[in-house]
């Protein structure tokens, strides 16, 4: 599999929707590392903002190229984002 970090090194004009997903994966991995080390509270205010920025980037990149497969992947990404937010909320409640 391609190195996800390479999407971060691309020229902005050359980004594809798949690159945005790769960037989201890299960011998600870093979030998980931080959560494992410091707990979910460390990112509870930042994560929704980063997710929103990734959503905006996805829309901007995809405006000219939406295929059915891409739309399916976008929906899956949205589902995974919701699952992550639910998990973080449960972890936060569990810690309280």
C-alpha positions as CSV (number, residue, x, y, z in Angstrom):
1,X,0.0,0.0,0.0
2,X,1.1,3.5,-0.7
3,X,2.6,5.6,2.1
4,X,-0.3,7.7,3.4
5,X,2.2,10.5,4.3
6,X,3.0,11.1,0.7
7,X,-0.3,12.8,0.2
8,X,0.8,15.5,2.6
9,X,3.8,16.2,0.3
10,X,1.8,16.7,-2.9
11,X,1.1,20.0,-4.5
12,X,-2.2,21.2,-3.3
13,X,-3.5,21.5,-6.9
14,X,-2.8,17.8,-7.5
15,X,-4.7,16.5,-4.5
16,X,-7.4,13.9,-5.1
17,X,-10.2,12.7,-2.9
18,X,-8.2,9.6,-2.2
19,X,-5.3,11.8,-1.0
20,X,-7.7,13.5,1.4
21,X,-8.7,10.1,2.8
22,X,-5.0,9.2,3.1
23,X,-4.4,12.5,5.0
24,X,-7.4,11.7,7.2
25,X,-5.9,8.3,8.0
26,X,-2.5,9.9,8.9
27,X,-4.2,12.4,11.1
28,X,-6.3,9.7,12.7
29,X,-3.3,7.6,13.5
30,X,-1.7,10.5,15.2
31,X,-4.9,11.2,17.1
32,X,-5.0,7.6,18.3
33,X,-1.3,7.8,19.4
34,X,-2.0,10.9,21.4
35,X,-5.2,9.5,22.9
36,X,-3.4,6.3,23.9
37,X,-0.7,8.4,25.7
38,X,-2.8,11.3,27.1
39,X,-6.4,10.2,27.0
40,X,-9.3,11.4,24.8
41,X,-9.7,14.7,26.7
42,X,-6.4,15.9,25.2
43,X,-8.1,16.1,21.7
44,X,-11.8,16.5,22.5
45,X,-11.9,20.1,21.4
46,X,-9.4,19.8,18.5
47,X,-10.8,16.7,16.8
48,X,-14.1,18.2,15.6
49,X,-12.2,21.1,14.1
50,X,-9.8,18.9,12.3
51,X,-12.6,16.7,11.0
52,X,-14.4,19.8,9.7
53,X,-11.2,21.0,7.9
54,X,-10.8,17.5,6.3
55,X,-14.5,17.6,5.2
56,X,-14.0,21.0,3.6
57,X,-10.8,19.8,1.9
58,X,-12.7,16.8,0.6
59,X,-15.5,18.9,-0.9
60,X,-13.0,21.3,-2.5
61,X,-11.0,18.5,-4.0
62,X,-14.0,16.5,-5.2
63,X,-16.0,19.3,-6.8
64,X,-14.8,18.3,-10.3
65,X,-14.6,14.5,-9.9
66,X,-17.3,12.7,-8.1
67,X,-17.7,9.0,-9.2
68,X,-20.0,6.5,-7.6
69,X,-17.0,4.7,-6.0
70,X,-15.8,8.0,-4.6
71,X,-19.2,8.8,-3.1
72,X,-19.3,5.4,-1.5
73,X,-15.9,5.9,0.0
74,X,-17.0,9.3,1.3
75,X,-20.0,7.8,3.0
76,X,-17.8,5.2,4.6
77,X,-15.4,7.8,5.8
78,X,-18.3,9.8,7.3
79,X,-19.5,6.6,9.1
80,X,-16.0,6.0,10.5
81,X,-15.8,9.5,11.7
82,X,-19.1,9.2,13.5
83,X,-17.9,5.9,15.1
84,X,-14.7,7.6,16.3
85,X,-16.5,10.5,17.8
86,X,-18.9,8.1,19.6
87,X,-16.0,6.1,20.9
88,X,-14.3,9.2,22.2
89,X,-17.4,10.3,23.9
90,X,-17.9,6.9,25.5
91,X,-14.2,7.0,26.7
92,X,-14.7,10.5,28.1
93,X,-17.9,9.4,30.0
94,X,-16.1,6.2,31.2
95,X,-13.3,8.3,32.6
96,X,-15.7,10.5,34.5
